[in-house]
Amino acid sequence: MSAVPLWTSGAMAAAMRAEVSGALPEAVSGLSIDSRTIAPGEGYFAIKGDVHDGHDFVMAALQAGAALAVVGAAERAKFPGDAPLLVVDDVLAALVDLAGAARARLHAQVIAVTGSVGKTSTKEALRQVLSAQGPTHASTASFNNHWGVPLSLARCPATVRFAIFEIGMNHPGEIEPLVKMVRPQLAIITTVEPVHLEFFAGIEAIADAKAEIFTGIEPGGAVVLNRDNAQFDRLQRRAGELGISRIVSFGTDEKSDARLLDMSLHATCSALQANILGHDVTYKLGVPGRHMAMNSLSVLAAASLAGADLALAALSMSQIEPAAGRGVRRRLEVGNGEATLIDESYNANPASMAAALSVLGHAEIGAHGRRIAVLGDMLELGPTGAALHRGLVDAIKTNHIDLVYCCGPLMRNLWDVLSTGKRGGYADSAADLQAQVAAAIRAGDTIMIKGSLGSKMKTVVNALEKRFPGSAARDQAAV
């Protein structure tokens, strides 16, 4: 356990108005909702999820070394009388209360990140940049929903200088309660794009939902907005209506406060020149793609607003690496050579799919290699889904993709409009597509795999990594 514990048992009990049962340790070193990965000394919250009830795994967590478990009063009788428990009326509500206590004790610069695309990558870039300048806490993975945000906040040590939280949504009204919990001094909206259209009347409604992040900003705080995005004026107006006077913009527009001046895109990185809040900077970005380059402007702007050293922040950008499922590269041993796998399987929407195809278009291939896209359904697009899938054909042509494999009933719409020469194969499910893709790969190819989480394209990634064992790949492109 660290010298300064995350929480004392007494502080947890007080924050959650919990009844103490059994002999509790003095403190806990961390918090978890997963009995499979809990570390000794952590506190376990028995959250009731859509599929599993965490109370079914309390004893497994305690046997794995959990310091204590937070359980609902209605479930208390299931556990031994001497089990170390904090008993509450509702476990999720108790976690929210603990998150509130965490925020109350925090003296850090708090940053919240949302947007249709790039939330996690921007959050991770901020983590990398700010960690080099002081103790920094950030949400794990994509913990950005009704349980992920309070868990991330409750896990935040009181002593950090910077704290970064990702906030997501797929319905109206979901961001506001989360941001009011986080109470950031700074908020970033990366962009507004046509995602989750199944649940919204149109792009303006999506912008309004993203603008809910303004409702929780602390007095005197600032927002960082994408001036190149068509919804900028709408977001700017809404921020002003809520009394936010510091509105910082980023983009290529000459009015941008964080403005891109020049950019050179490479296979695995980018070189940029920008003016950030009046200061010229030149830096290397350690991940490829124009979309990543644009979001890096928001990262540097937010870092500067949070009091970090801009020159050091720009220097740290070269160390940024892609998050899991968002562009991680792996070498595959194929026959007498190697192929490159780009894992973009975490999620997909029209904007992120176009961005990933652009990255593939810039990717290096061998002498006889091909650029191969393996694409799964983009979900939650409502009645526009078929047309948006067909529309990907333009990005495939523009980026000179050689071969396309399509997976799922929505991707059938793209398959139907592909030219015969670009058709690699089609299957209704990811499991059925694996063999087709594996049989096609040859030395020199670069294969990009992407789809919405529900399309299970990660199974294709796993199958290729198992069949063609290789190593993590990060080419060192000269800039």
N, C-alpha and C positions, 0 to 999 in steps of 0.2 A: 504494500500500500504506500502511496506517496506520502511525503512528510505533511503536506496539507491535503486532507481528505476532501473529496468532492462535497460530501454532506455528512454531518453528524446525524445519528439516528434521531436524536432529539429535535434537531431542526427540521428533519423530514416529517416527523410526527406532528410538529406544531404547524407546519405549512399546510399539511393535508388534513388537519383536525382528525388524526387517526388514533384509534385505540391500539395500545401496545399489547402484544400477546407473546409470551415467551421471553427468553433472555436475548436481547438484541446486542449486537456489537456496538462499540463506541461510534463507529463511522463506516461509511461505504466508499469504495474507491471509484465506482461508476454505476451506471444504470443500464438495464437491458429489458427487452420484452421477448427475448428469444432464448429459451432454455438450452438450445443446441449450441449456442456460441457464447453463453455467459461465462465470464471469467471469475475466478475466486475473488471474493470480497465485494462483488457488485450487488446492487439491489435489483430484484426481479419484480416487474409489474405484470400482473396476470390480466392482460388486456383481452377482452372478448372481441375477436375479429369476425370477419364475414364467414370464415371457414372453420377456424379453431377457437376454442375458449382457453385462454392462458391458464385458467385454474386447473386444467387437466395436466399441466406440466410443472406445477409448483414444486412437487416433491422431487422431480428430476432436476430442477434448478437448484434446490437446496442441496441435493446430493452432489451436484457438480461444484459446490462451493459457494453458492450465493450467500451473501451476508444476511439477507432477510428477503421476505417476499411481501408485496403489497397485494392484498386480496379484498374481495368484496365481502361485506358482512353476511350476505345471504349464503356464501360458500364457506364460511369459517368452519363449520362443523366437519368438513371433509378432511381436515388436517389435524395432526397430533396436537395435544394441548400445549406441548413444550416447543412447538415449531416457532422460529423467530419471525413474527408477522407484524405488519402494520395493517390494521383492519379499517376499511373505509366504506362509505355507502356505495360509491361508484369508482372503479379503478381509473378509468380514463379521466373523469372529472378531478380525481386526486392528482393525476399527473399534470393536468392543466394548472391546478393550484400550486404544485411544486414549481412548474415553469414560471408562474407569476412571482414566486418568491426568488427564483433565480434572477429574473430580470430586475427585481427591486434591489438586489444586492450588487448589481453589475455597474461598473464605472467605465466600461469600454466604449469605444466607438462601435455602434451596432449598425450593420448594413443588411438590408433585405433585398433579395433579388427575385424578380419574376419576369415573365415574358413567354411568348408562344414557343420560342426556340432559343436554346442556348443558356437556360437557367443554370443547369448543373455545371457546364463548362465554365461559365462566368464565375460562379461561386468557387469552383476549384482554382481558377486562375487567381482570384482574390486571395484565397487561402495561401497559395504559393508566394505571391508577392508580399503579402502582409506578414507572413510567418518569418520572413527574413528580417523584419524590422521590430518584432516584438511578439510576446505570447499571443497566439491567435487560436480561436475556436471556430469551427464551421460545421454545418450540417453534414452528417454522414450520408454518402451515396445520394439518393434523391428523396430524402426524408422531408417531404414538403407538404404533407397533407394534415388531416385533423389529429392524427397521432404522431406523425413524424416531426412536426414543428414543436409541439410541447416537449417531446422527448429530447430533441436537439437542444432546446433552451434549458431544460432541466439538467442536461449534461454539461452545461457551460460552467467552467470554473469561475469563481468570483474574481480571480486575479488577472484575467486576460486583458490585453490592450485593445484587441480587435475581436469582434464576433460577427460572423456572417451566416445568414439564414436564407435558405431557399424556400420560396412560397409558391405553391402551384394551385391549379384549379382546373376543373372541367365543367363546372356549373356556375352560374351567377351566385354571388353571396358567399362564396367559400373563402375568398382572400381576406375579407374585412375582419372576421374574428381572429384570424391567425396573425395578421399584422398588428392588431391592437394588443395581442399578447406579446409580440416581439418588441414593439415600440422603437423602431429604428430612428437614428438620426439621418440616415441616408437610405434611399431606395433607388434601385435600378430597374427599369423596364427595358429588356433587351430589344424586343420588337413585338409587333402585333401582327399575326398572320392567321389565315383561315384554318384553324384547328378546332377540334371539338364542335364542328358546325352542327352536329346532330342535336346539340343542346342550346344553340344560339340562333337568333333570327338573322344574324349577319355579322360582318367584320366589325361594325360599329359597336355592336353589343359585346363582342369580345374585348374591344378596347375599353369599354365601360367597366367590364369585370376586372380587367387588369388594373384600371385606375382605382379600384378599391384599396390598393396598397397605399394610396395617399392618405387614407383616413386614419392610419396609425402612426404617421410620422410625428416625431417629437417637435414641439415648438422651436422654430429657428432652424429646422432641418432642411435638407435639400433632396431634390430628385434628379436622376440622370436619365435622359430620354433620347431615343434614337431620332435625330432630326430627319434622316433620310426616309423614315417610315411614313407611309401615307396617313397614319393616325396621329402623327406628332401634334398637330394643331389641336385636335380633340383632347389629347392627354394634357397638353400644356394648359388649355382652358380649364379643364377640370381641376388640375393642381392649383391654379390660381383661385378658383372658386372656394377651395378648401383652405385658403390662406397661406399656401406655400409660395414664398417669394423667391427662393433660390432654385431656379430651374436651369439645370446645366444640360446642354445638348451635345451629342456626339454624332459624327458622320463625315461625309464628304462635302456636304453643303458648306459654302463659304461662311455662313453665319454660325456654324457649329463652334461651341466652346472647346470641344476636344475634336480637332479636325484632322482628318487624314490628308497628308500632303502628297505622299508618294508611296507606292507599294510594289514589291516584287514577290510574286508567288512562286514557291518552289515545291518540290514533291513532298517534302516532309516538314517544311518550315516556311516562314515568310520574313521579309525584311521591310521595315516600315519607317517612314518619316512622318511625324505628326506634330501638331501644336496642341499642347494640353494646357488649357487655362492660361494661355499667354507664354508658355515655355516650349521652345522647340526641342524635340527629342528624336533620336534615331535608335532603333532597337530591333533585335531579332526575336521573333515569336517562335517558340519551339514546337508549334503544331501548325499544320497546313490549312489552307482554305480561306477564301475571302471573308466568309461569315465569321470565322474565328478572329481574323484581323480586325474586322469592324468592332466586334465585342471587346477586343483588347483596348480600344479607346475608352470604353466605359469603365473598364477595370482601372486604367491609369487615372482617369478623372476621379473615380470614387476613392482611390488610394490617396490622391492628393487632397481631396476634401476631408478625408479622415485624419489628416495630419501626418501621413507617411512621407518619406523623402521621395520625390518624383524620380530623380536620377537613379536611385537604388531600385525603385519599383520597375523602371524600364529595363534595367540590367537583369532583374529577376525573370523577366518575360521569356528569356531564352531557355529557362529551366522547366517551363510548363510542359506537361505531358497530357495526352488524352485520357479522359476518365474511362472506366470499364464500359465496353459496349458502345463507345462514342469515338471510334477512330483508332483504337489500339491496333497496332500492326504486329504480325507474326510471320516468321519465315516458315514455309512448309517445304519439307524435303520431298521433291517430286522426281522420280526417275533418276536421271544423272545430273539434276540441277535443283534449283529452288524456285518456288513461287511465293508471292506475297499475299497474305490475307489481311484485309482491312475489316475489322469487326465494328460495324455500326448497328448492331442488332438490338440495342436497348429499346429504341422507339423510333417512330417515323410520323411525319406529316408532310404535306406538299413542300413546304419551305425547307425543312431539314433534308428531305429526299433530294431536292434540287442541289442543295449545298454538298451533300455527300457525293452526288454524281459529278459535281465540279471537282471535288478532291480527287476522285478516281480519274477524271480527265487529265489532271496534272501529275498523276502518279507515274513513276518510272516503271518501265517494263523491259524485259530482256530482248535479245536479238530477234527471237521468233515469238515473243510473248504477246498476249492480248489483254485488253482491259475488259473484265467480265463483271457485270452487275447481277447480283442475285437478290431479287426484290420480293418482299412479302407485302400483304395488304396493309394499307394505311386505314386505320379504323376511326370511328366516330366522326365521319364526314357527312353523314346524313344523305339527302337526295343528290348532293353534288359529287358524291364519291366516285361514281363511274366516270364522269367527265374529268375529274382531277387525276384519276389514274391514267386515263388516256393522254392527258396533257403532259405526262412525263416524257413522252416520245420526243418532245422538242429538246429537253435537256440531254437526252441520250444522243441525239444527233449533234447538238452543239459541242458536247464534250468527247465526241468521237469514241463512244463506247462500242467495242467490237461485238460483244455477245451479251445477251440478256436472258436470265432465267427468271420466270415469274411463278409466284406461289400464291394461291388463294383465289376465290371467286371475284374479288374486286380487281386484282392484278390481271385477271383474264381480259379486262378491258384494254389494258396496255398491250398484252400479248396479241390481241386481234389487230392492232394498228402498227405493230412492228414490221419492218421489212423482213422478207424471208431470210436474208443474210445475217440479220442480227438475232434471229430466234435461236436460243440455246436449248430451252426446254420449258415445259409447263407441268405443274402438278397442283392438285387441290390443297395439299398440306405440305408443311415443311418436312415432315418425316418421309413423304413420298418423293420429295425433290432431292434428298441427300445423295442418293446413288447417281443420279444424272449429273449433278455438279461434280462429284468426286471423279467420275469417269472422264470428264472433259478436261480437267486441269492438266497442264503441262508446264515444264520448266519455262520460266520467263514471264508467266502470267501474273497479273495482279487482280485479285478477286475481292470485290466489296459486297458485303452482305448487310442488308438493312430491311427493316419492317417494323410495324407497330408491335409492342410487347405481346399482344394477344395473337400475333401471327406466328410466334414461336420460332423466329429465325435463328435464335441462339442455338437451337438444336442442330442446324446446318453447320454453324461455326464449330460446335463441339465435335461433330462427326468428322469434319475435315482435319481438325487438330489431332484427333485420335488416329485417323488413317495416315496422315502425313506429319508425323512428329517433327517439330522444328524448334525454333526459339523466338523469343520476343525480338522484334525488329524495329530499330530506330535508325534509319539511315542518317549519316552525318553529312547533310548537304552543305556545301560551301556557300556562304552568303557574301 
